[in-house]
């Protein structure tokens, strides 16, 4: 494909030279390390690094030109194409280069504060159960027609998304499910991509270090709902009204909606309830736990309905999904109490998961949690309040402190925790804290290790270390003499 075709319908700040317009483009990249001969390199102004620093490296490797919304550096030698908006230009260029795969592979995007990952796994299970070859882009991992790949970002750049969709199409895939974060929407990472179905889970306080206000946060989420064919919206969350667009709508909920859950039974074995839609009723069973997963199942059901699937086929897809990594994931060594790991890292998510634990036991709920560094500080006392109000014992520890002092982060959370008389301990060493939490457990209790979920690392000030709550919990249980690990 020639450069003029790659840049079709992109707003340029100056006319493309005729000899440049006909130059062949072999690929597109925004990472100069991956750029090569006849590539088109996009240079972004990042929050930490200015991509223009690497523009000459790309040219030296044979790149055809550099595209940026910024002026070229004084010492740059090569073809420089200035555009009105860098990330929008990248999205449009990638869509042109890969021949608009989103017109043939049907995209489902899931956005919301909590529940995106579980909902995406449920939709993937439903569609695969219906015989579709799928792709999945999300927080935990990417899946390409059955092949599991490591996740780089929850929502990667538009180039990566469209390249992934093109690869999926070549493997016979027809459905792509992806988590779409508010950051990605605000930054234009999915700009111009066509979505068949957009799903909204909920909106609670998070990411205000980036969005500043809840209105800005909601407005970012709403960008996903401008033009999908179908919108699946949470009737129990008032924020859904801001997500309405031009597409057909399915409203789901427990309290309201055209798609509802009735006769809900929740226990150690999972969930049982009836899906009710347009006069039809379908029993459904799931290995997942708690009211929040009823909502996730309803959201996924709405997506299945948008693709014309029958309720019984959807129910089978739901039942086929046995677990989601790091989402109320059990660590079982034969101990007489339950140990679970969950990704909950907002006050609303923490409240939800503690309530799930509470519903499952007549014993105590022992909650371990921490807060991330270099992130929204205002949610830290709220998380402390959630843990203190709903738990019987709390262990406050470190999460991913990043550049902050772990003790400063813990002190912020302690302000909320101390509003209650809940017994608690504070230990910044997360491994030691997990030992304290499990050491408190008695038969029938639930030990909840919250915050990191599926993550296998901990980000410190000067390095990233291997750390997995599940591995640490298993090691502690083994040291306490419990049986063969499962």
Backbone torsions as a table, in degrees:
resi	resn	phi	psi	omega
1	UNK	NA	138.1	-179.9
2	UNK	-85.7	159.4	-172.2
3	UNK	-60.3	-38.6	179.3
4	UNK	-59.8	-36.2	177.7
5	UNK	-72.4	-37.6	178.6
6	UNK	-62.5	-36.8	-176.5
7	UNK	-94.4	13.8	179.9
8	UNK	-59.4	135.3	178.8
9	UNK	66.1	21.0	175.9
10	UNK	-106.3	133.8	-178.5
11	UNK	-74.8	111.1	178.7
12	UNK	-98.3	146.8	179.1
13	UNK	-85.7	-9.0	173.4
14	UNK	-152.2	156.8	-175.9
15	UNK	-68.1	141.4	-179.4
16	UNK	-75.1	129.5	178.1
17	UNK	-60.6	137.6	-176.2
18	UNK	-55.8	-40.7	-178.9
19	UNK	-69.2	-26.9	177.4
20	UNK	-78.6	-35.9	-176.6
21	UNK	-61.8	-28.0	-177.1
22	UNK	-98.2	5.3	-179.7
23	UNK	-73.6	137.6	-179.9
24	UNK	-70.1	141.1	176.9
25	UNK	-113.3	122.1	-177.8
26	UNK	-91.5	-19.5	-178.2
27	UNK	-176.7	171.7	179.0
28	UNK	-127.3	139.6	177.6
29	UNK	-149.8	153.4	170.3
30	UNK	-118.2	0.7	175.3
31	UNK	-112.2	112.2	-174.3
32	UNK	-61.6	-23.5	179.3
33	UNK	-67.9	-24.2	-178.9
34	UNK	-100.5	-5.8	-178.3
35	UNK	-72.9	157.3	-179.1
36	UNK	-151.2	-164.9	-177.0
37	UNK	-63.7	130.1	177.8
38	UNK	66.3	23.7	175.7
39	UNK	-85.8	159.0	171.4
40	UNK	-105.2	117.4	-174.7
41	UNK	-103.7	128.6	178.4
42	UNK	-101.4	125.6	-178.8
43	UNK	-109.2	113.2	-179.6
44	UNK	-100.6	154.9	171.8
45	UNK	-91.0	96.5	-178.0
46	UNK	-80.6	169.4	179.6
47	UNK	-70.0	-24.8	-178.5
48	UNK	-115.9	-36.6	-175.3
49	UNK	-130.8	134.7	175.8
50	UNK	-84.8	117.7	-177.1
51	UNK	-60.3	-18.8	178.7
52	UNK	-64.1	-21.3	177.8
53	UNK	-60.7	-26.3	-174.5
54	UNK	-105.0	2.7	-176.4
55	UNK	-62.7	-43.0	-179.0
56	UNK	-66.2	-34.5	176.7
57	UNK	-58.9	-42.8	-179.9
58	UNK	-64.2	-43.0	178.7
59	UNK	-63.5	-41.7	-179.9
60	UNK	-63.1	-24.7	177.4
61	UNK	-86.0	1.0	176.5
62	UNK	103.8	11.3	-179.9
63	UNK	-58.6	143.9	-179.8
64	UNK	-70.2	-38.4	-177.7
65	UNK	-167.1	166.3	174.8
66	UNK	-115.1	135.6	178.6
67	UNK	-113.4	133.1	179.9
68	UNK	-157.9	155.1	172.7
69	UNK	-87.2	-3.4	-179.8
70	UNK	-104.6	155.8	177.4
71	UNK	-68.2	155.0	-177.4
72	UNK	-71.3	148.3	176.2
73	UNK	-64.6	153.7	-176.5
74	UNK	-61.7	-33.3	-176.0
75	UNK	-94.4	12.1	-177.8
76	UNK	-82.4	136.5	175.7
77	UNK	-126.5	112.5	-178.2
78	UNK	156.4	-175.6	179.8
79	UNK	-83.0	124.9	-178.9
80	UNK	-118.8	123.5	-179.0
81	UNK	-115.0	115.2	-177.8
82	UNK	-96.7	131.2	-177.4
83	UNK	-120.3	165.6	-177.5
84	UNK	-72.4	-34.6	-177.1
85	UNK	-147.3	113.2	-172.6
86	UNK	-59.7	-50.9	-175.4
87	UNK	-72.4	-32.7	175.4
88	UNK	-67.1	-37.9	177.6
89	UNK	-64.6	-40.7	177.8
90	UNK	-61.0	-44.7	-179.3
91	UNK	-61.2	-45.4	-179.1
92	UNK	-67.3	-41.6	179.5
93	UNK	-63.8	-43.2	179.1
94	UNK	-64.6	-39.3	179.4
95	UNK	-64.9	-39.2	176.5
96	UNK	-66.8	-46.5	-174.9
97	UNK	-63.1	-39.4	-178.2
98	UNK	-94.8	15.9	172.0
99	UNK	60.3	42.0	172.9
100	UNK	51.1	62.4	-179.1
101	UNK	-63.8	-23.0	-179.6
102	UNK	-70.7	-7.0	174.2
103	UNK	-85.5	-14.4	-179.1
104	UNK	-117.5	-36.7	172.1
105	UNK	-91.0	122.3	-176.1
106	UNK	-84.7	124.0	-175.8
107	UNK	-93.4	136.5	167.7
108	UNK	-117.4	121.4	178.4
109	UNK	-109.4	134.0	178.7
110	UNK	-116.5	125.3	176.1
111	UNK	-131.7	162.8	-175.8
112	UNK	143.5	166.6	-178.4
113	UNK	-72.4	-49.9	-176.2
114	UNK	-124.1	152.2	173.0
115	UNK	92.7	-2.6	-176.7
116	UNK	-61.1	-46.1	-175.2
117	UNK	-65.3	-50.4	-179.3
118	UNK	-60.9	-42.6	179.3
119	UNK	-62.4	-40.1	179.5
120	UNK	-64.6	-40.6	177.6
121	UNK	-64.3	-39.8	178.8
122	UNK	-64.0	-45.1	179.5
123	UNK	-62.8	-42.1	178.4
124	UNK	-60.3	-43.4	179.1
125	UNK	-64.1	-40.5	179.9
126	UNK	-64.6	-46.1	-177.2
127	UNK	-70.0	-39.5	177.3
128	UNK	-65.4	-38.4	177.0
129	UNK	-62.8	-26.7	178.1
130	UNK	-86.7	7.0	174.8
131	UNK	91.7	9.8	-179.8
132	UNK	-87.2	145.5	171.2
133	UNK	-90.4	121.7	-168.1
134	UNK	-119.7	162.6	167.0
135	UNK	-124.0	152.8	-179.1
136	UNK	-138.5	128.9	176.4
137	UNK	-122.2	119.3	-177.1
138	UNK	-161.8	-168.7	-173.8
139	UNK	-67.5	-40.9	-172.2
140	UNK	-84.3	-46.6	-175.5
141	UNK	-162.4	166.7	169.5
142	UNK	-107.7	146.5	175.9
143	UNK	-127.3	128.1	-177.8
144	UNK	-122.5	98.8	179.3
145	UNK	50.5	44.6	177.6
146	UNK	95.7	-17.5	178.8
147	UNK	-86.2	131.2	-179.4
148	UNK	-94.1	127.5	-178.8
149	UNK	-123.0	152.5	179.2
150	UNK	-68.3	143.9	177.5
151	UNK	-84.8	133.3	177.1
152	UNK	-94.8	-55.2	174.6
153	UNK	-130.0	155.3	173.9
154	UNK	-54.2	-49.0	173.6
155	UNK	-125.3	107.6	-178.9
156	UNK	-72.9	179.7	177.6
157	UNK	-64.7	156.2	-178.8
158	UNK	-53.8	-38.6	178.7
159	UNK	-57.6	-45.7	-179.2
160	UNK	-66.5	-39.4	180.0
161	UNK	-63.2	-48.4	-176.5
162	UNK	-71.2	-34.9	174.8
163	UNK	-64.5	-41.6	177.5
164	UNK	-61.1	-43.8	179.7
165	UNK	-63.8	-37.8	177.8
166	UNK	-65.3	-41.4	177.3
167	UNK	-64.7	-40.3	178.4
168	UNK	-62.1	-42.9	179.8
169	UNK	-60.8	-40.5	179.6
170	UNK	-65.1	-24.2	178.3
171	UNK	-92.2	8.6	178.2
172	UNK	89.4	7.3	-178.3
173	UNK	-74.9	148.4	-178.5
174	UNK	-130.6	-4.2	-177.7
175	UNK	-136.4	132.0	177.8
176	UNK	-126.1	122.3	179.0
177	UNK	-107.6	132.2	-179.1
178	UNK	-145.3	140.1	168.6
179	UNK	-74.1	135.9	-179.9
180	UNK	-122.5	107.1	-176.5
181	UNK	-78.7	159.6	177.9
182	UNK	-65.3	-34.3	176.2
183	UNK	-60.1	-46.9	-178.3
184	UNK	-61.1	-41.1	179.5
185	UNK	-66.4	-45.1	-179.0
186	UNK	-65.5	-34.6	-177.1
187	UNK	-86.4	-5.5	177.6
188	UNK	82.9	24.2	-177.7
189	UNK	-72.2	-19.1	176.7
190	UNK	-119.4	19.4	-179.0
191	UNK	-59.1	131.0	175.8
192	UNK	80.7	-7.3	179.3
193	UNK	-78.2	135.5	-178.5
194	UNK	-86.1	125.5	178.4
195	UNK	-109.0	130.4	172.4
196	UNK	-72.3	-45.0	-175.9
197	UNK	-135.1	132.6	173.8
198	UNK	-117.6	130.9	-175.7
199	UNK	-117.3	132.3	175.9
200	UNK	-112.8	125.9	-178.8
201	UNK	-91.0	-58.0	-177.0
202	UNK	-173.8	170.6	176.4
203	UNK	-136.7	114.3	174.1
204	UNK	-134.8	172.0	-171.7
205	UNK	-62.1	123.6	176.4
206	UNK	-173.0	157.2	172.4
207	UNK	59.5	25.9	180.0
208	UNK	-75.5	-9.6	170.2
209	UNK	-66.1	-26.1	-179.1
210	UNK	-99.7	-46.8	-173.8
211	UNK	-91.2	-18.2	175.4
212	UNK	76.4	-46.6	179.8
213	UNK	-132.7	159.6	177.6
214	UNK	-65.4	-32.3	177.8
215	UNK	-64.2	-42.1	177.9
216	UNK	-65.9	-38.7	178.8
217	UNK	-62.1	-46.7	179.3
218	UNK	-64.3	-39.4	-179.3
219	UNK	-63.3	-36.2	176.9
220	UNK	-64.8	-45.5	178.4
221	UNK	-59.4	-39.3	-175.2
222	UNK	-64.9	-20.1	179.4
223	UNK	-59.3	-28.6	-179.5
224	UNK	-68.5	-21.3	-169.9
225	UNK	-102.7	15.4	-178.8
226	UNK	-67.5	-40.0	-172.6
227	UNK	-146.9	25.1	175.4
228	UNK	-71.4	158.8	176.5
229	UNK	-68.6	-35.2	-178.3
230	UNK	-131.0	142.8	172.2
231	UNK	-122.3	128.2	177.7
232	UNK	-109.2	114.4	-166.4
233	UNK	-123.9	145.5	-177.1
234	UNK	-83.5	106.9	-178.0
235	UNK	-69.6	-17.6	-179.8
236	UNK	-89.5	-1.7	-179.4
237	UNK	-118.1	116.6	-178.5
238	UNK	-58.6	-24.7	-179.5
239	UNK	-63.9	-17.9	180.0
240	UNK	-60.7	-27.5	-178.7
241	UNK	-61.6	-30.3	179.9
242	UNK	-77.2	-10.1	-176.4
243	UNK	-95.3	-1.7	-174.7
244	UNK	-70.5	135.1	179.6
245	UNK	-127.0	-140.4	-176.0
246	UNK	-102.0	-6.0	-175.5
247	UNK	-84.3	173.5	174.6
248	UNK	-69.3	149.5	-171.3
249	UNK	-122.9	143.5	167.6
250	UNK	-124.9	121.3	179.5
251	UNK	-103.1	127.8	-178.0
252	UNK	-120.6	157.1	177.1
253	UNK	172.7	172.8	173.9
254	UNK	-94.2	-38.6	-178.4
255	UNK	-88.4	-28.8	-175.5
256	UNK	-152.3	176.1	175.8
257	UNK	114.3	161.3	175.6
258	UNK	-79.1	-22.8	177.5
259	UNK	-113.0	115.7	-171.9
260	UNK	-129.9	163.3	172.4
261	UNK	-112.5	130.2	178.3
262	UNK	-130.0	159.3	177.3
263	UNK	57.5	49.6	-175.3
264	UNK	-76.4	128.6	173.9
265	UNK	-125.3	124.2	-178.0
266	UNK	-124.5	133.3	179.1
267	UNK	-156.3	-171.1	-179.9
268	UNK	-57.8	-32.7	-176.5
269	UNK	-80.0	-7.7	178.4
270	UNK	122.7	-146.1	-174.6
271	UNK	-117.7	146.6	167.8
272	UNK	-136.0	133.0	174.5
273	UNK	-164.5	174.9	178.0
274	UNK	-104.3	129.9	167.7
275	UNK	-82.8	129.9	-179.6
276	UNK	-124.6	123.1	-178.2
277	UNK	-151.3	123.7	176.5
278	UNK	48.6	45.8	175.9
279	UNK	84.9	-10.0	178.8
280	UNK	-94.0	151.0	-179.5
281	UNK	-131.3	130.3	-177.5
282	UNK	-134.0	116.2	174.5
283	UNK	-64.6	143.0	179.3
284	UNK	-138.0	142.8	175.3
285	UNK	-121.8	144.6	178.1
286	UNK	-145.3	144.1	175.4
287	UNK	-77.1	-9.1	179.6
288	UNK	-76.5	160.2	-174.0
289	UNK	-117.9	148.0	165.0
290	UNK	89.4	159.6	-177.9
291	UNK	-58.7	-38.1	-178.5
292	UNK	-61.4	-32.4	178.1
293	UNK	-79.2	-20.8	168.7
294	UNK	-60.7	-44.9	179.5
295	UNK	-64.9	-41.5	178.1
296	UNK	-62.6	-39.8	178.5
297	UNK	-66.2	-40.1	177.1
298	UNK	-62.3	-42.9	179.0
299	UNK	-61.2	-44.6	179.0
300	UNK	-66.0	-36.9	176.7
301	UNK	-61.5	-42.5	177.4
302	UNK	-58.3	-41.9	177.0
303	UNK	-63.1	-42.6	177.5
304	UNK	-60.2	-41.4	178.2
305	UNK	-64.3	-33.9	179.9
306	UNK	-65.2	-21.1	177.3
307	UNK	-96.8	8.4	175.1
308	UNK	81.6	15.7	-179.0
309	UNK	-79.6	149.7	178.2
310	UNK	-79.8	154.3	-177.7
311	UNK	-60.0	-36.6	-178.7
312	UNK	-68.3	-36.2	177.2
313	UNK	-67.8	-38.3	177.7
314	UNK	-64.4	-44.0	-179.7
315	UNK	-60.7	-37.1	178.5
316	UNK	-67.4	-40.7	177.1
317	UNK	-62.6	-37.9	176.9
318	UNK	-64.1	-46.3	-178.4
319	UNK	-65.1	-30.2	-178.2
320	UNK	-67.3	-25.5	-179.0
321	UNK	-82.7	113.0	-175.5
322	UNK	-89.6	-29.2	-178.0
323	UNK	-165.7	159.9	172.7
324	UNK	-122.9	124.3	-176.2
325	UNK	-53.8	129.0	175.8
326	UNK	73.9	9.5	176.9
327	UNK	-115.9	99.5	-173.5
328	UNK	47.1	47.2	-178.0
329	UNK	-85.7	127.8	-175.4
330	UNK	-83.3	143.8	172.6
331	UNK	-116.1	107.9	-170.1
332	UNK	-117.0	117.8	173.6
333	UNK	-123.9	24.4	-179.6
334	UNK	81.8	11.4	-179.4
335	UNK	-72.7	154.6	-176.0
336	UNK	-83.8	20.5	176.3
337	UNK	-142.7	163.3	-176.2
338	UNK	-95.1	132.6	172.6
339	UNK	-117.7	123.8	-179.8
340	UNK	-130.8	148.4	178.4
341	UNK	-114.7	134.5	-179.0
342	UNK	-143.4	150.4	-175.3
343	UNK	-80.8	-1.7	-174.5
344	UNK	-48.6	119.1	-179.4
345	UNK	-139.5	22.2	168.1
346	UNK	-128.6	163.8	-178.4
347	UNK	-64.5	-38.2	179.5
348	UNK	-65.8	-44.9	178.8
349	UNK	-63.4	-38.6	-179.8
350	UNK	-66.1	-42.3	176.6
351	UNK	-59.7	-44.6	-178.5
352	UNK	-61.4	-45.9	-175.1
353	UNK	-73.6	-33.4	175.1
354	UNK	-65.4	-38.3	178.9
355	UNK	-65.2	-38.2	174.7
356	UNK	-59.2	-46.2	178.8
357	UNK	-60.9	-42.1	-179.5
358	UNK	-61.7	-40.4	-178.2
359	UNK	-69.2	-21.0	-175.3
360	UNK	-90.6	-10.5	-172.3
361	UNK	-137.6	151.2	168.8
362	UNK	-97.0	-3.6	177.6
363	UNK	-88.3	-154.7	-177.8
364	UNK	-92.9	159.0	171.7
365	UNK	-110.9	119.1	179.3
366	UNK	-107.0	116.3	-173.4
367	UNK	-112.0	126.8	170.9
368	UNK	-108.1	132.4	176.8
369	UNK	-154.1	163.1	172.9
370	UNK	-146.9	175.9	179.3
371	UNK	-124.9	145.6	-178.6
372	UNK	-74.1	145.5	175.7
373	UNK	-83.2	159.9	179.9
374	UNK	57.8	31.1	178.1
375	UNK	-133.3	179.1	-176.5
376	UNK	-48.8	109.6	-178.5
377	UNK	-73.6	-24.7	-173.3
378	UNK	-67.8	-21.3	-178.9
379	UNK	-84.2	-11.3	-175.9
380	UNK	-62.8	-52.0	177.1
381	UNK	-64.1	-29.5	178.2
382	UNK	-67.3	-37.7	175.5
383	UNK	-67.2	-38.3	175.8
384	UNK	-61.3	-41.1	178.1
385	UNK	-64.4	-43.4	-179.5
386	UNK	-60.5	-45.5	-179.5
387	UNK	-66.1	-44.0	-177.5
388	UNK	-68.1	-36.6	-177.0
389	UNK	-72.6	-36.4	-169.1
390	UNK	-105.7	-12.7	-176.3
391	UNK	-101.1	162.0	174.7
392	UNK	-93.5	-24.0	177.1
393	UNK	-152.4	139.6	-177.1
394	UNK	-126.9	136.2	171.0
395	UNK	-115.4	114.1	178.6
396	UNK	-92.5	128.6	-175.1
397	UNK	-143.1	-164.1	-179.7
398	UNK	-98.2	149.9	176.4
399	UNK	-110.1	-108.4	169.9
400	UNK	-111.0	91.6	-173.3
401	UNK	-67.9	-23.1	-178.1
402	UNK	54.2	-127.5	-173.7
403	UNK	-84.4	-5.8	-177.5
404	UNK	-87.6	158.3	174.0
405	UNK	-73.7	123.4	-179.4
406	UNK	-54.2	-34.9	-179.3
407	UNK	-68.0	-35.2	176.7
408	UNK	-64.8	-42.0	178.6
409	UNK	-62.8	-44.9	-179.2
410	UNK	-64.3	-36.9	178.2
411	UNK	-63.0	-37.6	176.6
412	UNK	-61.7	-43.5	179.5
413	UNK	-70.2	-33.1	-178.4
414	UNK	-62.9	-29.4	178.5
415	UNK	-56.5	-42.6	178.2
416	UNK	-77.3	-39.1	-178.8
417	UNK	-61.0	-38.4	-176.4
418	UNK	-76.0	-1.6	174.2
419	UNK	-74.1	-9.1	178.4
420	UNK	-123.2	159.3	-178.5
421	UNK	-91.0	18.1	-178.0
422	UNK	-62.2	128.8	175.3
423	UNK	-57.5	140.0	-176.7
424	UNK	-153.8	164.1	174.2
425	UNK	-134.0	153.7	177.7
426	UNK	-126.0	122.3	-179.2
427	UNK	-144.6	110.1	-176.7
428	UNK	-67.7	-24.9	177.8
429	UNK	-77.8	109.7	-172.0
430	UNK	-62.5	-37.4	178.8
431	UNK	-63.0	-44.3	177.5
432	UNK	-65.6	-36.5	179.7
433	UNK	-64.6	-40.1	177.7
434	UNK	-63.1	-38.9	176.9
435	UNK	-62.6	-40.8	178.4
436	UNK	-62.9	-46.0	-177.2
437	UNK	-62.1	-48.4	-179.8
438	UNK	-67.1	-34.4	178.6
439	UNK	-64.8	-22.5	178.6
440	UNK	-79.5	-16.2	-169.2
441	UNK	-73.3	141.7	173.2
442	UNK	-119.9	164.8	179.5
443	UNK	-51.4	132.9	178.6
444	UNK	91.4	-8.4	179.8
445	UNK	-79.0	165.8	170.5
446	UNK	-120.2	125.7	174.3
447	UNK	-103.5	116.9	-177.9
448	UNK	-106.7	118.6	177.2
449	UNK	-103.3	102.0	-168.3
450	UNK	-107.6	149.8	169.1
451	UNK	119.5	-42.2	-173.8
452	UNK	-107.0	-25.4	173.1
453	UNK	53.7	-117.2	-175.6
454	UNK	-78.0	-10.9	-173.2
455	UNK	-62.3	142.9	-178.8
456	UNK	-117.2	25.7	-177.3
457	UNK	-150.0	164.5	171.9
458	UNK	-133.6	129.1	-175.9
459	UNK	-95.0	112.6	179.5
460	UNK	-101.3	-179.4	-177.6
461	UNK	-59.0	-44.6	-170.9
462	UNK	-114.1	-1.4	-177.9
463	UNK	-166.6	167.1	173.5
464	UNK	-114.9	127.8	-176.9
465	UNK	-113.8	158.3	174.4
466	UNK	-71.7	128.1	175.1
467	UNK	-158.1	127.8	-178.4
468	UNK	-134.5	116.1	-179.8
469	UNK	-54.7	-36.6	-177.2
470	UNK	-67.3	-44.1	178.2
471	UNK	-63.5	-43.9	-178.7
472	UNK	-64.3	-42.2	178.9
473	UNK	-62.9	-41.9	178.7
474	UNK	-62.4	-41.7	179.4
475	UNK	-63.1	-42.8	178.6
476	UNK	-63.7	-45.5	179.9
477	UNK	-60.9	-41.5	178.8
478	UNK	-63.3	-40.4	180.0
479	UNK	-66.8	-22.0	178.4
480	UNK	-88.1	1.9	172.1
481	UNK	92.7	14.8	179.0
482	UNK	-79.7	163.7	-165.7
483	UNK	-71.2	-163.9	-176.8
484	UNK	-58.4	131.7	-177.1
485	UNK	-71.1	146.3	-178.9
486	UNK	-113.6	NA	NA
